[in-house]
Amino acid sequence: MQEFKNITHTFEPVFDENSKILILGTFPSVKSRENHFYYGHPQNRFWKVMAAVTDSTQPQTIEEKKNFLLENHIAVWDVIHSCSIEGSSDSSITDVVPNDFTELFARTHLLAVAANGTKAYELYQKYVYPVTKREIIKMPSTSPANAAWNLARLTAAYRELFEKICDDR
């Protein structure tokens, strides 16, 4: 059994002034923290889904992933700056300190903010929305723990979001 640890998010959000959609997770998984980048667990379907939605080749390295996100006007970050967490379990998260979205929102012209999963949505609604008043769209989690959503179903859901929000990508 893993123990609770209070951990601070150690990598920066990926965005630029051309970002149109911000996709927020809760907090980096153990694998993502080890890799120092978002969605680092090999079973997480985020990169497969984004590649399919944008009709692109799936990026492999951190540099390729950053370039891929920026080229496709996608920003990524997490709701939480620091928390106590057991392993990678979103359900174990306590002692939440949210990220400060002021600079990101000021430096972009986002058309939408989307939560990668219910927990990210709930945390955003609780800690960030009261400050920013920016709406968020709840999307299905790309985590392997979300077994109810296979790759095809996830891709269809995210494609619909992108078509609705970023139709002029």
C-alpha positions as a printed NumPy array, in Angstrom:
array([[  0.   ,   0.   ,   0.   ],
       [  1.339,   3.395,  -0.962],
       [  1.395,   6.213,   1.538],
       [  0.008,   9.696,   1.21 ],
       [  2.54 ,  12.285,   0.15 ],
       [  2.153,  16.032,  -0.15 ],
       [  3.433,  16.825,  -3.614],
       [  3.837,  20.024,  -5.611],
       [  3.301,  20.108,  -9.383],
       [  6.737,  20.517, -10.956],
       [  6.161,  21.212, -14.632],
       [  4.769,  24.208, -16.433],
       [  1.545,  24.397, -18.408],
       [  1.862,  24.128, -22.171],
       [  0.172,  27.005, -23.999],
       [  0.791,  30.048, -26.16 ],
       [ -1.242,  33.002, -27.379],
       [ -2.75 ,  30.825, -30.145],
       [ -4.149,  28.158, -27.803],
       [ -7.876,  27.688, -28.334],
       [ -8.732,  24.881, -25.955],
       [ -7.34 ,  24.122, -22.514],
       [ -7.539,  20.518, -21.35 ],
       [ -7.127,  20.129, -17.611],
       [ -6.253,  17.036, -15.646],
       [ -6.313,  16.788, -11.883],
       [ -2.659,  16.247, -10.955],
       [  0.193,  14.353, -12.656],
       [  0.278,  10.599, -12.124],
       [  3.326,   8.9  , -10.654],
       [  4.511,   8.063, -14.199],
       [  3.938,  11.613, -15.404],
       [  5.884,  12.95 , -12.431],
       [  8.719,  10.534, -13.23 ],
       [  8.671,  11.615, -16.903],
       [  8.231,  15.325, -16.039],
       [  5.387,  15.712, -18.515],
       [  1.655,  15.295, -18.912],
       [ -0.057,  11.962, -19.537],
       [  3.145,   9.981, -19.12 ],
       [  1.584,   6.63 , -18.231],
       [  1.873,   4.395, -21.302],
       [ -1.711,   3.178, -20.829],
       [ -3.195,   6.675, -20.709],
       [ -4.963,   7.282, -24.002],
       [ -4.606,  11.082, -24.1  ],
       [ -1.918,  11.189, -26.814],
       [ -3.655,   8.539, -28.945],
       [ -6.947,  10.423, -28.73 ],
       [ -5.397,  13.807, -29.517],
       [ -3.499,  12.37 , -32.489],
       [ -6.675,  10.788, -33.851],
       [ -8.762,  13.928, -33.323],
       [ -6.201,  16.108, -35.11 ],
       [ -5.441,  13.527, -37.828],
       [ -1.785,  13.589, -36.752],
       [  0.949,  11.139, -35.917],
       [  1.132,  10.401, -32.212],
       [  4.001,  12.375, -30.652],
       [  6.559,  10.394, -28.645],
       [  9.106,  12.677, -26.992],
       [  8.346,  15.57 , -24.658],
       [  9.541,  18.019, -27.302],
       [  7.308,  16.403, -29.942],
       [  4.371,  16.507, -27.525],
       [  4.884,  20.206, -26.764],
       [  5.14 ,  21.032, -30.471],
       [  2.096,  18.882, -31.243],
       [  0.001,  20.691, -28.63 ],
       [  1.026,  24.163, -29.77 ],
       [  0.63 ,  23.354, -33.484],
       [ -2.905,  22.139, -32.776],
       [ -3.775,  25.108, -30.517],
       [ -4.194,  22.856, -27.474],
       [ -3.124,  23.939, -24.002],
       [ -2.68 ,  21.436, -21.168],
       [ -2.301,  21.844, -17.441],
       [ -3.736,  20.506, -14.225],
       [ -6.196,  21.976, -11.764],
       [ -3.987,  21.248,  -8.761],
       [ -0.721,  22.978,  -7.826],
       [ -0.122,  20.8  ,  -4.762],
       [ -1.992,  18.174,  -2.782],
       [ -1.689,  15.073,  -0.68 ],
       [ -2.163,  12.007,  -2.846],
       [ -1.716,   8.259,  -2.564],
       [  0.16 ,   7.089,  -5.673],
       [ -1.826,   8.276,  -8.694],
       [ -5.282,   7.863,  -7.177],
       [ -7.494,  10.884,  -7.906],
       [ -9.955,   9.623,  -5.298],
       [ -7.279,   9.953,  -2.595],
       [ -6.558,  13.658,  -3.249],
       [ -6.744,  15.94 ,  -0.212],
       [ -5.175,  19.22 ,   0.952],
       [ -5.72 ,  20.811,  -2.466],
       [ -3.989,  24.017,  -3.475],
       [ -5.223,  24.946,  -6.97 ],
       [ -3.073,  26.372,  -9.743],
       [ -3.397,  30.096, -10.419],
       [ -4.932,  30.479, -13.87 ],
       [ -4.625,  34.269, -14.032],
       [ -1.597,  34.402, -16.346],
       [ -2.733,  31.571, -18.614],
       [ -6.185,  33.106, -19.107],
       [ -4.697,  36.576, -19.624],
       [ -2.189,  35.405, -22.252],
       [ -4.577,  33.289, -24.34 ],
       [ -7.851,  33.693, -26.188],
       [ -9.26 ,  30.309, -25.221],
       [-12.529,  29.265, -26.756],
       [-13.06 ,  26.473, -24.211],
       [-11.769,  24.87 , -21.055],
       [-12.299,  21.104, -20.811],
       [-11.806,  18.725, -17.904],
       [-10.165,  15.387, -18.631],
       [-12.485,  13.429, -16.336],
       [-15.007,  13.984, -13.58 ],
       [-12.497,  14.609, -10.777],
       [-10.753,  17.39 , -12.746],
       [-14.185,  18.898, -13.439],
       [-15.232,  18.734,  -9.781],
       [-11.95 ,  20.223,  -8.532],
       [-12.118,  23.042, -11.09 ],
       [-15.715,  23.824, -10.107],
       [-14.792,  23.884,  -6.416],
       [-11.482,  25.778,  -6.494],
       [-11.072,  27.614,  -9.81 ],
       [-14.497,  28.567, -11.156],
       [-15.393,  30.733,  -8.126],
       [-12.275,  32.836,  -8.855],
       [-12.248,  32.912, -12.668],
       [-15.938,  32.472, -13.574],
       [-14.721,  30.562, -16.658],
       [-16.99 ,  27.659, -17.569],
       [-15.563,  24.17 , -18.015],
       [-16.786,  21.258, -20.128],
       [-16.671,  17.821, -18.503],
       [-15.082,  15.262, -20.813],
       [-14.494,  11.549, -20.225],
       [-11.15 ,  10.689, -18.675],
       [ -8.457,   9.277, -20.947],
       [ -7.055,   7.374, -17.952],
       [ -6.849,   3.586, -18.21 ],
       [ -8.982,   3.525, -15.034],
       [-11.908,   4.71 , -17.186],
       [-12.507,   1.277, -18.704],
       [-16.119,   2.128, -19.64 ],
       [-14.77 ,   4.319, -22.445],
       [-12.776,   2.501, -25.123],
       [-10.417,   4.337, -27.474],
       [-12.987,   4.722, -30.262],
       [-15.609,   6.154, -27.907],
       [-13.107,   8.561, -26.316],
       [-11.913,   9.716, -29.717],
       [-15.482,  10.336, -30.888],
       [-16.265,  12.403, -27.773],
       [-13.135,  14.541, -28.077],
       [-13.592,  14.919, -31.846],
       [-17.095,  16.266, -31.229],
       [-15.698,  18.756, -28.692],
       [-12.981,  19.938, -31.087],
       [-15.41 ,  20.248, -33.982],
       [-17.78 ,  22.285, -31.839],
       [-15.094,  24.535, -30.325],
       [-12.187,  24.634, -32.76 ],
       [-13.849,  24.274, -36.126],
       [-11.38 ,  26.731, -37.657],
       [ -8.25 ,  24.999, -36.275]])
